[in-house]
Every structure is written in C-alpha cells, then in structure tokens.
Amino acid sequence: MKRSFGARAAAYPLPVFVVGSYDHKGKPNAMVAAWGGICSSDPPSIAISIRPSRYTYRNLMEKMAFTISIPSAKYMTEADFFGIESGENTDKFAVTGLTPLRADHVDAPCIAEFPVVLECRVTKHVKIGAHTQFIGEILDVKIDESMLDSEGKPDLARL
Amino acid sequence: MKRSFGARAAAYPLPVFVVGSYDHKGKPNAMVAAWGGICSSDPPSIAISIRPSRYTYRNLMEKMAFTISIPSAKYMTEADFFGIESGENTDKFAVTGLTPLRADHVDAPCIAEFPVVLECRVTKHVKIGAHTQFIGEILDVKIDESMLDSEGKPDLARL
C-alpha cells in the first residue's frame, strides 16, 4: 500500500556536486549544486541545476565553463559551507582553507583537496522553472590515486 | 595526486529509475533510464535521459507522460531485465510477473511492486548528443507504507 506525498522534488540518492567557476575578475568560487547528474554518454555530459540568483549562474553564463569537485566524507563540513554561503560576499576558499586549482581543459577552478574532479564546458542551458539546467560536456575526469585500486581503476567502495 | 581518465560519463551514485509508459495501443512498457535526477524544485521536476532509438522514447513523445518506479533491493533482477530487453519485442511485465498499474495523475503505468513511484508529465525535451533528456513535472510521489517510519515519514535507511 502506497502513501501519496504530492508534488515534491524527491529522488535518491543525492550526490554532492561542488561547482567551481571564475567570475569576470578571475576570482574563484564554489557552490553546491542543488541537483545534478550525467545526462548523456556521447559526448559525455553532465547536467547541473542552478538558480539564476546565484553568483555561479553569472559566472557560468560568462565563462561557459565549470568543474565539478566531489568531496570525500572528511570534507563534508567544507562542502556544506560551500552550499550555504554566497561567493558574492565571501571568499569561500579563504574561509575553508581549501585550494582552488585551475583546471587543465577549461577556464574554471577545481578544489585540489577533493578526490574526484570533472572538467566541463557548457554546451547548453535550459530554463526549468526556478532553476536553470547547465549541460556540460565532460572534457576530463580526474580521480585521486588514493581512490584507485591495485589495477588503477576507481575503487567504488573508497569513493 | 590525481589521475586523468579523459572524457567519460562518470558520476556517482547512480540511482535505478525504471520509466513506465504506454505505447499508442495502450500496451505498458518499462525501461531503465540510463541516467536521471531531480532538476528543479518549482515546479518539482525530474530529468531522464533516453536514446531516440528506444521504444520508450516514442511513447513519451506521444503521451507526454511517464512514471518513475524505484525498485527495492529484492527486485534488482527484474529491474536489470527492464534495462536489457526492448519493449518492442517483449512484454516485459508478462516475463517478470510484475504488475503495471495505471498512474492516478498521468497516462502512464507504474510498477505496483516497487516501493517508490513518481508520476510525471513531460514539460520539455532537450536533445543532448546521443540522448534526449525528458523533463517531467512531478505531479505525485507515492511511497509504500513499509518504507515509512513511525511518524509516516520516508525512512531513508529502508529506502
């Protein structure tokens, strides 16, 4: 027997995607995307949802580039902070002590300490109600050596 | 130290979203979406990626409606089958013994035995490389009583 919960934005599991971008002055910023996920295999693409009021929204529209950095469990506090504060008023990297690192393939910073990084160029943006979905072509996936197994493949348990 | 894995459609965790739809004759079908996830809160919306060659693609374009049924662990074998076979040649419900149940709010079937169901109407479709992303407004979320805690809230551990 099922119970109805009405119209809700509910699905699981929820990943933590920290979106890295530069503003027009080159200041690095990072925020937690409300939602995101892979949306095509060819070209490999990821979709992230961001409200137009967010600082990152303007950065992505200008630079058409972003990174996704995925934290390990020990950085959950810092990831939370990226989700709460706005880069408009705060240098989130200075406060958290984390290191913005310029991506190799796109004009955006990733978070050096996080074990998984995707480098993406924006190929599309789609307005969906309160959020705009940015589609990013994934130009590179980087994974920390510590998350690889003895054969050099990503170890899902460690991730 | 990070290792580069190049351009890949890689992110985690991956949910199992079984997409239910009717064809033009009213025959129910279900498939596993390659990828999907919530993409806006207002209206609550979910995005799923489907290749144009899939039977479900035609159903969604015609009916502009679908459900997402999320299996519990004991139905993983059936969910796998939904992902492998095509509804063009197979009655997947007959083979798996699962029950298609007409949704309350949209012209699409859900899977009665699966504990979580979202009922969605298509509000947008966006071509992204090899896949088309269907955006569905979530009109209802239904959760089996067995997945609720003593206060009637979804129990994430059971889900």
Interface residues (C-beta under 8 A of the other chain):
Chain A: M1 K2 R3 S4 F5 G6 A7 R8 A9 A10 A11 Y12 P13 P15 F17 A34 W35 G36 G37 I38 C39 S40 S41 D42 P43 P44 S45 I46 A47 S49 I68 I70 D104 P115 V117 L118 T123 K124 V126 I128 G129 A130 H131 Q133 I135 E137 I138 L139 D140 V141 K142 I143 D144 E145 L148 G152 P154 L156 L159
Chain B: M1 K2 R3 S4 F5 G6 A7 R8 A9 A10 A11 Y12 P13 P15 F17 A34 W35 G36 G37 I38 C39 S40 S41 D42 P43 P44 S45 I46 A47 S49 I68 I70 D104 P115 V117 L118 T123 K124 V126 I128 G129 A130 H131 Q133 I135 E137 I138 L139 D140 V141 K142 I143 D144 E145 L148 G152 P154 L156 L159
